[in-house]
Structures are given as structure tokens and as C-alpha cells.
Amino acid sequence: MTVKLETESIRMMAAFEKLTKVNAKDCLITENCIYFVVDPKKLGFVIGKNGSVIKDVKKKLGKQVKVFGYYKNLEFFLKGMIPSIKTIEINDGVITISIPNEDKVNVIGKNGNNIKAIRELMARHFKIKNVRVK
């Protein structure tokens, strides 16, 4: 699936690729965070030894950075973003996931920022209308 990117996203992807030497497949910029999607085999390169590379990326880009592996399989992609998923139900383009209560705060994020980004990435790559957490 082809994802159309805005100029700012393309700039961020170029900076990310220069810093990590890893090509990003997608980039989503929010007020507080930048989300990158990369080949899952390259996640180790992005993180670096003791997190050195990703720390440098955060410092240079001036925002929190989250990196997810891209999988063509919807469930693998979703589990890569939310590892604590217990169940996934898909009905008419709406995904309902169940996760442990202690993980809900992190998955949803402050002001719902994380779940909004997850919804956007799922819509871009799999034409999903919504992601619900229960």
C-alpha cells in the first residue's frame, strides 16, 4: 500500500535515515512524538548499543521518538506496536483489542496521543477505520 507523506514527514524521514542508516517506510508526526515504521529486521540498528542511536535521534529531532517494525500481516504489525495484546477482533474495518489494565495508560498515552497514532498507522497501511481498546 502506498502512503502519501507531507513535506515535514519527508524531512523527518531523511533526518532519521541519515542518523540511523535505516530507511523508514512511514513517518507520523504528532505534537509530542514522531513515529517511524521500519523493516523489523533493522530495529536493532535503530536502537543501537545500549540505546545510543535512538537517544541521539531523539536529541537531534527534539521530540520523543517511537519506532515500529512493519509487517504485511495486520496482526503482526499491531502486536509489534502493542506487544501486550491478549486478543484481536476485526469486524467491518474496526479492530477491538484487549490488553492488561496496567498497560492501558501507556497504549492510550497522554490525551490519547498514542492510540491516535496507532489508529492513523493502521488506517494508512491496512485501511482500518478504528482501533478500540478494551
N, C-alpha and C positions, 0 to 999 in steps of 0.2 A: 504494500500500500504506500502511496506517495503522500508525504507530509509537506504542506506548504509552510515555509518559515518566514517570519518577519525579519527585517534588516538587523534589528538588535539581536535576535536569536542567532543569526548567521555570524555576527561579530563575536558573540559569546562562544559559539562552537569553534570558531577559528582560534580564539584565545585558549580555549580548553585543549584543542588538538595540539597547539604549539607547546603548551605546558606539560601535557601528558604523553604526547606522541601516539595518542589513540584517537581514531576517528569516531565522532559522535553521530549516531543515527538520528537523534532528535534532541531538541532543547526546549524547555519550557521555563520561562522567566516569570516569577511572581514577585510580589513586593519584598519578601524576606528571603527568598531562596531561588536557586537555579537548579533545575532538574535536568540531568543528562541521561540519555539512553545510549548504551554502547553494546558491543559484542560481549556476551557474558564471559568469553574466554579471556578478555582483556581487562576485566575488573581488577585483577591483581596489579596490573601495570598502573591503573588509575589510582589505586590506593597507595602503592609504593611501600617500601620497607618501613615498618612502624608508622604508617600513615603519612609519611613525609610528602609524597606527591600531592595527595588530596588536601593536606594542610596548606601547601603552597598555592594550590588552585584557589582555595577559599580566600586566602590572604590577597592574592593578586586580583581576583574578581570582586572582592569586597562584599561578598554575601555568603550565606550558608549554601553549601553545595550538596546535592544528593545525586547519586549515580545508580542507575538500574541497568541490569542486563536485559537485552532484547531477545525475546523468544517469539517464534511464529505461532506457537501454541498459546492461546489465550490464558489457560490456567497456569502454565509455567511462568508466563510474563507477570501475571497477577501475584503469584506466590513469590516471585523474585522481588516484588515491591513490598509485599506484606508476608513475610515468612511464617507468621504465627496463625495463618488462616487454618481454621478447622474444616469448614465446608464452603463450597461454592455452588450456588444455584443460578442458572441462567434462564430467564423467561422473557421473550419478546424484547431482546436488547437491553434488559435490566439485569444486572448482576447483584445478587444478595450474598454477602459473605458473613460468616460467623467467626469471631475472634475472641480470645480470652478477654475478660473485663479489664484486666490490668494493662492490656496493650491498646485499648481503645483510645486513650488520650493521645498516644504517640501516632497512631494511624490517622486519627482525625486532625490532630495538630491544632495550634493556636488559631482561633477564629475559623476553623475548618480548612486551613490552607493546604494541609497535606492531602486530605481526601478530595479537595477540589482539583489538585494537580493530578492525582491518580485518575479521577474521572476524565479529565481532559486527555491524558495519555491513552486511556482505554478507548475514548471516542476517536482519537486520531488514528490509532493503529488497528482497532477492531470494530469501529462503528457502534460502540456501546453507548446507549442513551444515558445510563445512570449506574452508579455503584452505591449500594446500600450496605450499611454495617449494622449487624445485629448481635 
